[in-house]
Amino acid sequence: MASNTVPVGDSRGSRAIRFGTHFWGLVGMWTTAAACSLAWNLREQRQNILEIGRNNAQTAYEKDLVYLRWLVGHRARDASSSQRG
């Protein structure tokens, strides 16, 4: 019998369970699960970073538009008051 097998008794005789095979199978499944979790987290993080960037760009654009409208309104008033005087 190999060193990584253990005899298990049943009604038909003894049978060997190979712990090494089960162990490496579990290690493989655990590694696959960890790799999938890492890939999912990296994907989520990338999406969040892009969303934050889009929100920042949109906020800056809207702020520039508000400032431009304010500036145009003030220049129009200044131009009309300077023409009167």
ChimeraX attribute file (.defattr): number of C-alpha atoms within 10 A of each C-alpha:
attribute: neighborCount
match mode: 1-to-1
recipient: residues
	/A:1	7
	/A:2	7
	/A:3	8
	/A:4	11
	/A:5	14
	/A:6	14
	/A:7	12
	/A:8	10
	/A:9	10
	/A:10	8
	/A:11	5
	/A:12	6
	/A:13	8
	/A:14	11
	/A:15	12
	/A:16	13
	/A:17	13
	/A:18	14
	/A:19	13
	/A:20	12
	/A:21	12
	/A:22	11
	/A:23	11
	/A:24	11
	/A:25	12
	/A:26	12
	/A:27	12
	/A:28	12
	/A:29	12
	/A:30	12
	/A:31	12
	/A:32	12
	/A:33	12
	/A:34	12
	/A:35	12
	/A:36	12
	/A:37	12
	/A:38	12
	/A:39	12
	/A:40	12
	/A:41	12
	/A:42	12
	/A:43	12
	/A:44	12
	/A:45	12
	/A:46	12
	/A:47	12
	/A:48	12
	/A:49	12
	/A:50	12
	/A:51	12
	/A:52	12
	/A:53	12
	/A:54	12
	/A:55	12
	/A:56	12
	/A:57	12
	/A:58	12
	/A:59	12
	/A:60	12
	/A:61	12
	/A:62	12
	/A:63	12
	/A:64	12
	/A:65	12
	/A:66	11
	/A:67	12
	/A:68	12
	/A:69	12
	/A:70	11
	/A:71	11
	/A:72	11
	/A:73	11
	/A:74	11
	/A:75	12
	/A:76	10
	/A:77	10
	/A:78	11
	/A:79	10
	/A:80	10
	/A:81	10
	/A:82	8
	/A:83	7
	/A:84	6
	/A:85	5
